[in-house]
Amino acid sequence: MTPEGLFEPTVIFFGLTNSPIIFQTIMNKILSDLINTKKVTSFIDDIIIETEKKEGHNQVVDEVVKKLAENNIYVKQEKCKEKIRKVEFLGVVIGLERIKIKEENVKNVLDWPTLNEVQDVQKFLRL
């Protein structure tokens, strides 16, 4: 509150420690009924809409967009991917019938150098 009035931010300040947690809580509350039906998965600002059949997919998309808009949260169309058969999400690739770890992550683990010195282990553990 200032002498000129009350000002509210229009975006979350992600420099603040708890902002992602708060935003995740907000998203879970807004989309809770769709999350409970396992049609929608949300992690902070990533939303996956999963339906078994094409017929109901657009209806679920419309419902998600409507719920977000009702709460003044909007999606950028250019960031949306529609009707894809696999997606990278939280370090894994989710496909039609399987979930697998990204090849890049597997390669990074396999190529990790052997730690032979105590200092290397401490550095790895950030001690």
N, C-alpha and C positions, 0 to 999 in steps of 0.2 A: 504494500500500500504506500502510495506517495501522495504529496499534496495535490498532484494532478489527477489522482484517481487510482483505481485498482487495475493493475496490469497482470495479465496471465500469459505465459508463453504459449506459442502455437506449435512448438516442437519440443521434444524432450531433450534436455541437455545431457548428452551421452558422456560428458566429462564427469558427471556425478556418478559416484560408485554404485548406487542402487538403481539407476535408471533402467538398465536392461531387465532386472528382476521385476520392477514395477510394471514395465511394459508387457512382459510375459504374463504377469498376473492379469492385466487388463485384457489381453488377447484371449487368455483361457476363459475369462468370465464372459466375454462377448460371444465366443464361439463354442461355449460349453455344450450346448445341446447337439451340435454337429460333431464335436470331438467325441462325445459319448456314443454316437452311432458309428464311430470309426470311419466316417467319410472324410474327415478333415484332421490334419495334423498341423500343429503350429509350433514354431520355435522362433521366438522374438518376432522378426519381421518376415520370416519365411512361412508360407502357408502351402501345404500340399492338399489338393482335393483329389480323392481317390474314389472312383465308382467302378463297379463291375461291368455295367452296361452303359453304352453311349446315351441311351434314352434319358436317364435321370441326371446325367452329368451337368448339363447346362442349368438345370433347376438348382442344383447344389451350388454352382458357381454364382448364380443370381442371388441365392440366399446369403452366401458369404459376403458378397459385395454390398448387399442391402444392410446387413448387420454392421459391417464396418462403417458405412456411410451414416447410419443412424447414430454412431458414436464418434462422428467427425474424424474417421480414419479413412484415408483414401489410398488406392493403389495406383501406381504408375503403369499404364498399359504397356509401355515399352519394356518393362521389367518382367512382364507376365509371359509364361510359356504355357501354351495350351495343347491339349491332346498329344502329349508325348508318351512314349512307351518306357522310357527310363529317365531317372533324374538323380543327380548327385545331391545328397542331403546329409549334412553332418559327417562327412568323411566316408560315406558308403554310397554305392550305386544301387538304387532301388529299381528293379525291373518288373516285368509282368509276373514272373513266377519265382523270382529269387532276389536276394539281397547279398551283395558282395562288397568287400573292401576295395576301395579305389586302388588300381594298379600302381599308381604313383606312391601311395602310402606303403604298400607291400615292398616296393623297390627300395624306398628309403630305409625301411627296417632291415632288409637284407644287406644293403650297402653300408650299414652303420659300422664304423670301425670298432674293433675289439678294444676294450678298455683294459690296459695292462698296468697302469700306474695308479696309485692312490689319488694323486692329484687329478687324473682324468675322471675318476669316479666322482670325486668331490665336485668337479666342474660340471659333470653331467647332472648331478643331483642339486646343483646350484647351492652348495654349502660354502 
